[in-house]
Amino acid sequence: MEKLFGLKKHNTTVRTEILAGLTTFMAMAYILMVNAGMFANPFGDGTDVLGVSYGAIYIATAISAVIGSLLIGLLANLPLAQASGMGLNAFFVYTVCVGFGLSYANALVLVLADGVIFILLTVTGLRKKIFSAIPDAVRKAIPAGIGLFIAFLGLQNAGIIVPNSSTGVTLGSFNLISGANAWADIMPMIVAIIALCVIAILSKKQVRGSVLWGILVGAVLYYVLSFATVAGFAESMKASMQVDFIGPFKDFFQQSLGKVFTEGFNFKPYIAAHGTGNFILMFATTALAFCMVDMFDTLGTLYGACARGNLLTDKGEVPNMDKAMLSDAVATTVGAVCGTSTVTTFVEAAAGVAEGGRTGLAAVSTAAFFFIAMFLAPIAALIPSCATAAALIYVGVLMISCVKDLDWHDPAVALPSFLTMAMMPFSYNISFGIAFGLISYVVIKTFTGKIKEVKAGTWVITLLFLLMLFLTH
């Protein structure tokens, strides 16, 4: 342990690192349930949109988390962890598959391209240069926009926000007196709100794994209320209850593992419907969106978590950053092969750093706990969507804090930042938010006499987004 991780050098112990790894796992274990639910049941109504089961994605998510966390622990010796990123999974499901009409396997090709591009960019040193080409006004607003989008999805999955023919969406009805809504429809909304408050209260009290505990509290409350107050619930549970520990692994091998190679490169249905030119632009711009979101998420998390644990070098840099980014790139590639969306470094890993994690042993410990969790898929499948919806909403809360450092009194900053944030949930598309943010930034700089402040890389990326908007949507 000492030779591999340098425990004495980092003033830590095996026990401290393992506890830090457990804390990180508890803080991010919700991704197993949320990611599987998002792929298998995107709209919370049982509709099979992607053609892949809960169990298959659960196993794919667990394996990618194990591999990603092992890589960042062993290669970069950092106390962080990786898994399928929130926001990036929403982009995969709701924008690429549901919005663009690509199949599940087609979308995995874009994730694979993201991983391969990241490997090349990291090896050549171009990744940092691309990151620097994005203006702060847009870059700092991207996580907040994704947070709003994720929260919006959570509110819909809980039934708190519902479709409306006049206004697009509206608040779900809590009116039980009129008889228009059954208690079975109102109860999940109440459970989601209670679970969300539980997460916030536990977070305020600095309880480890507050998000996971909130999900568990919501799940228990849901079943207690359902068995006690919803007629016929017990019978329906007996009919659907199947404890199958082998099934998820079978589904994984049949439905997700290797689909990127066996079916992913067949884009003929999309080309037949939209044309070759549309396909080329869609592929280029969507791959770019995957890369940018993943890049910002990873770099921001690396800096934030390391700064919190006083792990930055004397120059204020993340130690072994290139190895950490290479770990992210390789994990994303492996995730695509397994059948899940982009793998990225989790901000929740900062919880483990706060518990004393200082070396890669904490990350390896987190990987071990994810490996154990891989065999608990049938139990996790019992978690209702109203409970995981609370986690989605609270993750949105966590992601919006990044905008506090923006100068909202400067229109050249305020408009690009606002459009980046607002267009993501309003358009149901993460890439559109980035596009409007960059376009407005370039326009304002151009017509206020500060065109020289726009970097060449910014012009190139903005042009690609313009082509996407005018030619593919």
N, C-alpha and C positions, 0 to 999 in steps of 0.2 A: 504493500500500500504506500509505504513511504517513498520507494523508488518511482512508483508509477504516478503518484499524485502530489508528492511533496507536502505532506500534511504538516510537518514541523515548520517548514518554511512559511506556510500560510497560517500558522498558529491555530491549528484545528485538530480534531481527533476523529477516529472512525465513527464513534458513537454520534458525535455532533453532525457529521456529514450524512449519516444514515437517517437521522431524525429530520434533517433539512430536506433530504430527498423525499421522505414520507410527507412532509408538509407541502412540498411542491406538488406531489401526486394528489393529495387531498384537494388542493386548490384548483387543479386542472382536470381531475378525473371526470368532471361533467361532460368533457368533450366526447367521451365514449358514447354517452347516451344522446347528447344533443346532435352530434354529427350523424349517428346512425338514424335518428329520428328524422333529421332534415332530408337525408337522401331517400329513405324508404317511405316517408310520409310528409312531403314538403309543405302541404297546406293544412295539416292536422285533421284531415277529414277521411283518412284511409285510402285516398286515391294513389294508385301506384303509377307515378309519372315516369320514373327513371328505369323501372324494371329491375330493381335490385332490392334485396331484402334487408331488414334491420340487422339480422345476424351477420350477413356478409360484410356490411360496412362496419359493424362493431369490431369484427376481427381485423379488418383492413386498417381501421383507425388504431387499434391496439398495437398491431405489428409495426406500423409506421412510427408510432410513438416510442416503442422500444428501440427501434433502430436509430431514429433521430436523436434520442436522448443518449444512447450509447456513443454515438459519433461525437456529439459535442462534449461529452465527458472525457472520452479517451483521446480524441484528437486535439481539442482546444483546452482541455483541463479547466472547464468553466462549470460552475454549479447551476447550470440552466437546463431546460428541458424543451423538447420539441414534440409537436403533434399537428394534426390537421388544423390549420388556422381558422378561427372564427372570422367571418367576413369574407375570406377567400372561399370557404365552403358555400356561403350564401351566393357569392358571385358565380361559382360553379353550377349550383343547382338552379337558382332563379333567373340568372342572366343568360348564361351560356346554354343550358339545357331547355328551360322553360321559355325564356325570352327569344333566343336565337333559333331554337328548334333543333339543336344538335343532339345526337344520342348520347347516352351516358359514356359509351366507349369513345365516341368522337371527342368529347370534352376531356377525357383522360389524355388524349394526344396533346392537347394544349398544355396540360399540367406537365407532361413529360418534356415538352419543348421548353417550358419554363425552367425545369430542372437542368436540362442540358445547357441551355443558354446561360444559366447562373454558374454552372461549372466552368464554362469557357470564360465568362466575364470575370470570375474570381481568379482563375489561373492567370489571365492576362492583365489583371489589375484595373480593368475598365469599369468594374462595378461601382467603385467609389466615385469615378468621374461622372457616371450617369446620375448617380444620386445627387451630386453637387449641381447638376443642371436643372433640378427642380427647385423653383423658388420657395422660400420658407412659407409664404402665404398659402401655397397649395399643399406643400408637404406636411405642415403641421395640422392642416385641417382634414387630411385624408382619414386618419384614425377616428376622428370625431364623426365624420360623415358615415363611416362604416358602423360606428357605434349606434348612430341614429337608425341606420338601416336594420341592424340586428335587433334593436329594441322594437322597431316597427313589426318585424317578423314575429317576435315573441308575443307582442300584444295581439296579433292576429291569431297565432296558434292557441292562445288562451281564450279566444273568443271575445276579448275585451274590445277590440276593434273589428268591425264587420263591414262587408261591402254595402254600398248604398247607391241606388240608381241615380239619385239626384246630386249627391255631393262626392261620389266616389267611395268614401268610407265614412263611418260614423261610429259612435260608441254603442257597444252591445247593450241590450236592455237588461236592467236588473229588476224590472217591475214584475214581481211575483203575484201581486194582488189582482191585476187585470185578467190573469189567466192566459195571456198571450204567450208567456214563456214558462216552460216547465222548470222545476227545481233542478232537474238533471242537467239543464243547459246553463243555469245561473251558478250552480255550485262550483264548477271548474274555474270560473272567473274569480270567484271569491277565494278559492284555494290559491290561485296564482298570485293574487294580491297579498295574501297572508305570507306565502312563501317568499315573495320579494321583500317584504318587510322583515322577515326573519333573517334573510341574508344581510340586509343593511344593519340590523341590530347586532348580529354576530360580528360583522365586519367592524362596526364601531367599537365593540368590546375586544377586538383583535383576536377573535377565536380562529384557530387554524381551520382551513377548509370551509369557510363560511358559505361559499357557493354550493358546495357539495352537501353540507348539512341542510341548507335551505331546500335543496331538491328533495332530500330524504324526508324532511318534515312535511313538505307539500305532498309527497307521495303517500305517506302514512295518513295524513289528514283526508286526502282524497278517498282512500279506501275505507276509512272509518265512516265518513259521511255517506259514501255510496252504499255500503252494506247496511247502514242504519236507516237511511232515508230514501233511497232510490229503489222503487219496486222492480223486482226481477233482476237486480244486479247480480246477486249471488248465483242465480241459475246461469246467467250469461257468462260469468267468470268460470264456472265449472265446465261449460261447454268449450270455452276457448283456451282454458289453462292446459298448457303442454310444456312440461319441463324437459327440454331436450338440450343436452350439453354438446351433442355431436352435430346437430343440425346446423348451427351457425358456421362450423368449420366446413361442412359439406357445401353450404351456400357460398362460402368464401371461395372455395376452389372452383365451383361451377359458374358463379355469377360475376365475380370481380377480379380474381387473380389472373393476370395476363390478358384481360379483355382489351387493353390498349393495343396489343399486338394482333390478336386474332380478329377483332372487329373494328378497332378504333380508326384505322386508316381508310376505311370505306366511307368516303364523303360523297358518294354518288347521289344519294337522296337529297342532300342539301344543295349540291351543284345543280341538280335537275330542277329544283324549285326556285333557286335564286340566281343562278348563273356563275360562271367561272370567275369573272372579275369581282363579283360580290364576295365570293368565297375567299379569294386571295386577300382582299382588304380586311374581311372579317377575321381571318386567321391571324394576320399580322397585328391588327390593333388589339384583338382579344389577348393574344399571347403577350403583347406589350403591357396590357392592363394587369394580367397575372403577375408579370415580372415586377412592375412598379409597386403594386400593393405589397407583394411579398418582400421586396427590397426595403421599403419604408418600415414595415412591421418589424423585420429582423434587426435592422440597424438601430431603430429606436429602442427596441427591447434590450439589445446588447448594451447600449450606452446607459439606459435607465437602470437596469438591474445591477450592472457593474458599479455604477456611481453610488447606488444605495448601499452596496456592500464594501465600499472603499477599495474596489478591485482595479480601478483605473491606474494606468502607468503614470510615471512622473510627468509625461507630456499630455496627460488627460485623455489617453487613448485606451481602447479596449484591448486587453492582452490577448494575443493570438487571434486577432480579429479575422485574418484571412482564413485560418483554420476553422474558425466558428462559422464563417460564411460558406466555406466549402462543405462543412457538415450539413448546413441548411440545404445547399444545392443537391447534395447526394441523397439526403433524406426525402426531398421532394420527388426526385427521380424514382426512388424506391416506392414512395407512396403511390405514384402513378401506376407502377407495375402492380401493386397490391390492389388498387382500385379506389383510392380515396383522393381527395383534393389536396392542394398545396400544403406541404408540411413546413411549419415555421416555428421560430422560437417564441415561447409563450411568455407574456408579460407576468402571468401568475407565478412564474419561477422566482420572481422577486420575493415572494412569501418565504421560499426556502432560503434565500440569501439573508432575509431578515432574521431567520431562525439560526443563522450561523454558518450556512453553507459557504465554503470558500474554494472548493476544488471540484474536479470532475467526478469524484466519488459520490457526491450528492446527486449528480445527473445519472450516474450508473445505478444508484439506489432507486431513483425514480423509474428508470427503465425496468428494474426488477419488479416493482409494484405494478407497473402496467402489464408486465408479462403474466403475473398472477391474475390480474383482472380480466385477462383475455378469456379465461375459463369460466367466467361468471356472467356470460352474455344472457342466459335465460332469466337470471334474477334482475339484471339491468333492464330487460325488456318490459318488466312490470311497471317501470316508472312512467306515469301518465304525462301527456304532452303539456298539461297545465302546470306541472311541476318544473319541467325543463324550460318552459316558457319564462318562468321567473328568472332562471339563470341567464337566458338570452337578454332579457331586459336589463338585468344588473350589469352584465358585461358591457352593454351599451353605455351605462352610467360610467363605468371605469374608463372607457375609451374616449369620452368627450372632454376629459380634463386637459388635454393637450392644447386647447385653444386659448387657455388663460394667458399665455405669453404673447399672443398676437396683438398688434396695435389696431384696435377696432376704430380708432379715431382717424386713421389714414385710409381714405377710400381706395387707394391702390392696393392695400392689404385687405381691407374689409370685404370688398366685393368678390375678389377671387376666393377668399376663404369661405365666405358665406355660400357662394354658388357650389363650391366643392362639397360642403356639408349638406346643403339643402337638396341638391339635385339627386343625390344618391337615394334617399328614401322616397322622394317625390316621383322620381322616374323609375324607381324599382331597379336601378342599374348603377353599380359602383363606377364603371368606366365612364358613364356620362357625367358623373360628378367631377371626376378628374379632368375630363375634357373641357367642361365649362369653366372650371377654375383656371386652367392653363390658357384657354382662349381669352378670357377676360383679362388676365394678367398681361398678356402680350399686347392686347388692344390698348389698355390703359397706359402702359409704358410707352407704346408707340406714339400716342397722341398727346402725351404730356412732356414730350421732349427728352425722354429717358430711354430711348430705344437701345442705346449702347449697353444698358444694364441687362438686357435680355441675352442670355448665353446662346451660343450656336446650338447646343444640344436641346435647349428649350424650344427653339424654332423647329427643329426636326420632329420632336415629339408632338408639338402642337399641330404641325402639318398633318401628321399621321392621324391624329384625332379628328381634324377637320374632314379628311378623306372618309373616315369612318362615319361621321355624322351625315355628310352629303351623299355618300354613295352606298352605304349599307343599311341605313335606317329610314 
